[in-house]
């Protein structure tokens, strides 16, 4: 039996129709079992100071991103928007990408290891470093881009 449907003018499938539909149902079940994600990115400024982060800032609990286990980020991003709804959606296995706004070669990726801890003005996100290279900019005007790949809960 072929997995391709009949073309116009071709004989109907006959007994093969149930086999085809069962195969199609199996493929749909596999696709529906896969997680769906949404990606958003927002501007902040990187600060090499110890956490907690101020509004518009992102800080790591270690100056070396490779060994950092926590991202502290101000609830208010660099554009003045409250990103609490994004932080509330973070869960185990979601991804965070932090890169220099002006230099895409400076990039670090982190895996979320536990739900975010949302405080009054900042959020702590437990993470492990996945990959990346380069030093994030710390000058007063230098922006970073922070991207969130968040699993959708349906």
Secondary structure, 3 states (H helix, E strand, C coil): CCCCCCCCCCCCCCCHHHHHHHHHHHHHHHHHHCCEEEEEEEEEEECCCCCCCCCCEEEECCCCCCCCCEEEEECECCCCCECHHHHHHCCCCCEEEEEECCCCCCEEEEEECCCCEECCCEEEEEEEEEEEECCCCCCCCCCEEEEEEEEECC
